Each structure stands twice: as structure tokens, then as C-alpha cells.
Amino acid sequence: MSTDLFVALASQMFMATLKLGGPILAVALVVGVGVSIVQAVTQIQEMTLTFVPKVVCVALTILVAGSWMLRSLVSFATQLFERLPEFVQ
């Protein structure tokens, strides 16, 4: 496998990772910051208060965007397996 091919494959893998993990991480970040602001304003320092809303929102995000994420992952894997002879040379 040539260096150019390896760099292109690594770039595609990183982009797929960002595309699949980005929405979940963004939702967790926004909910975490929101809950932290509410905790700072109300001075409630309960650890489960930060955990439960994040889990619920991430689960909802996976339910809403899960089919798109799965289609994207299957498409990437299919393209990868179709190009497999190219990598062996």
C-alpha cells in the first residue's frame, strides 16, 4: 500500500468517525454545559443530576439519528471492502 493511499484511507476513517460521533458528543456537551449552568445558579451539587440528563439526551439522539448513522457506517464499510484489492497491492 502506498503512502498516498494510506493517508487517503486514514483521512476517510477520521472523517467517518467525526461524522458518526460528532452529533452524540455535541449533544452531550450542550446538555452537560446546560446542566452545569443550572447547578451553578441553584447551587445544587448532585452528581446524578449531570449524568441522567446526558444519558437520556444521548439515547434520544441515537434513536433519532441512529438509522442515518448506521447507513453511513455500512456505506463506508462497503466502500472499504470494495477497495480491498487496491490496498493489498
LINUR-V219098 format. One record per pair of residues at least 4 apart in sequence whose C-alpha atoms are under 6 Angstrom apart, sorted by sequence separation. I is the first residue (numbers start at 1). J is the second residue. D is the distance in whole Angstrom. If there is no record, write none. Layout:
I,J,D ; I,J,D
//
This chain:
17,21,6 ; 18,22,5 ; 22,26,6 ; 28,32,6 ; 39,43,5 ; 54,58,6 ; 61,65,6 ; 62,66,5 ; 74,78,6 ; 39,44,5 ; 28,54,6 ; 24,58,6 ; 20,69,6 ; 1,87,5
//
